[in-house]
Amino acid sequence: MKILAFAGSNSSVSINKKLITYISTYFSEATIEILDLNDYEMPIYKSDREKNDGIPQLAFAFTEKIDSADLLLVSLAEHNGAYSTAFKNIFDWVSRIPNRKPFGEKNMFLTATSPGARGGMNVLEIAKNRFPYSGATVLETFSLPSFNDNFSAEKGITLEEKKNELEEKIQKIKRTINY
């Protein structure tokens, strides 16, 4: 089984990348690739640019990664209540590729975290409702509030209630996909 994991952030110190990297350790028997959105930086999408220059090769490269995976692990950063610009731009370009949905009809574990008490719940709700129309089967969602208080680089999630919730959801996903 191949798993593709990425954070919807281009921050070099992304807490969502830390979270999704941690979550990926629960799938130790799989081949895991963790993407960095900085490797897929493209001009800001606009229809005039697409008409004049076409779809950037990096958009196709991103979809090739998605298409090669059996499961997507995605943790979204919340910027002003929605997707980060870095993620949204990739999403916009990928959505313009003809004859495919951005997430390639893949199963997805959708997560979010933030330094605040809501843990990225706004962006998580937006994505949970939007991504199925874009070819994702969202198997589960998970939010970790107050990242800096509830996560340790050495221990992972330190809030027992949230750690137990995560582990239950991962077990459910593993049963669903026959992992």
Secondary structure, DSSP 8 states (H G I E B T S, - for coil): -EEEEEEE---TT-HHHHHHHHHHGGGTTSEEEEE-GGGG------HHHHHHH-S-HHHHHHHHHHHT-SEEEEEE--BTTB--HHHHHHHHHHHTSTTS-TTTTEEEEEEEE-SSTTTTHHHHHHHHHHGGGGTEEEEEEEEE-SHHHHEETTTEE--HHHHHHHHHHHHHHHHHTT-
